[in-house]
Amino acid sequence: MNRLLFHITSPQEWQKAQAEGMYRPESLEREGFIHFSTAFQIQRVHQRLYNARRDVLVLVVDETRLTSPLRWESVPGAEMRFPHLYGPLNLEAVVRVIDLSASDLEKELRNLIRPSSRFWQDAFGKFSFALGVLAMLPGGIVMTHTLISSIHHPEANPLMPVAYSILTMFSALLSLVGGALGLAALLQDERKGFASAGCLLNAILFLLLCLLAAMALMAGSA
C-alpha cells in the first residue's frame, strides 16, 4: 500500500497551483521545502498550528508519485520526524483534496488509512454475535437442566452429571472468545451494531454461567 502524506493549504493557494500546474507555497521559497505530515501527525498539526480552522484544505499526496526529493527530518520541539519536500509539488501526486469546511478530518483520515479495518470490524462484530448465539445452545441446555434439577432436587449439584460441567465450560469459552471479538470491534469504533449486541449477549451469558459454576461449588461443598 502506498504511503499517504498530508499538507494543509488555503483554497487560494490551491487555486493558484492549479492555474500554474505546480504547487509552490511560500514555505518553499522561505525555507526551501514544503511541510508534510503523516496520517498520525496531521491532526496535531491542524490543531496546534492552524487552531483547528475549517477554512483550509488538506492535500492528500501519494509519496510514490512525487517528483521532488522527499526527506524525513527532525523538527524542533517534536519527537517524531516529519516529511519535507525539497522542491515544488507536482499536482499528479495529489490524489485527493479534503475541504475541511465541509468534511471532518478525523473521519476522512479513517476512511483513507484504514479501508480494510471496516471489513475486520464488521467481521469481528458478526463473529462475536454468532459465537454468542452458538454459546447459547450448550448454555441453554445447562440452564434448562439446572432449572429442572433445582425444582426436583434443590440440594443436588446443578452441573452434575459431568457432561453438564463440560457443556458449561464450552459455553463459557465461546462467550469469552465472542466477547473479546466484540470488544475488539468496539475499540475500532464507527458502526457498532453487531459488536455491541455480541458484547452484551456474551457478557450476560458468561455471567449466568459463572453464577451456575458458583452454585455448583456451593452444592459440592455442602
Secondary structure as UniProt FT lines:
FT   STRAND          4..9
FT   HELIX           11..20
FT   STRAND          22..23
FT   HELIX           26..31
FT   STRAND          34..35
FT   TURN            39..41
FT   HELIX           42..49
FT   TURN            51..52
FT   STRAND          57..62
FT   HELIX           63..65
FT   STRAND          70..74
FT   TURN            76..77
FT   STRAND          81..85
FT   STRAND          89..90
FT   HELIX           91..93
FT   STRAND          94..99
FT   TURN            100..102
FT   HELIX           105..113
FT   TURN            115..116
FT   HELIX           117..152
FT   TURN            154..155
FT   TURN            158..159
FT   HELIX           162..187
FT   HELIX           193..221
//
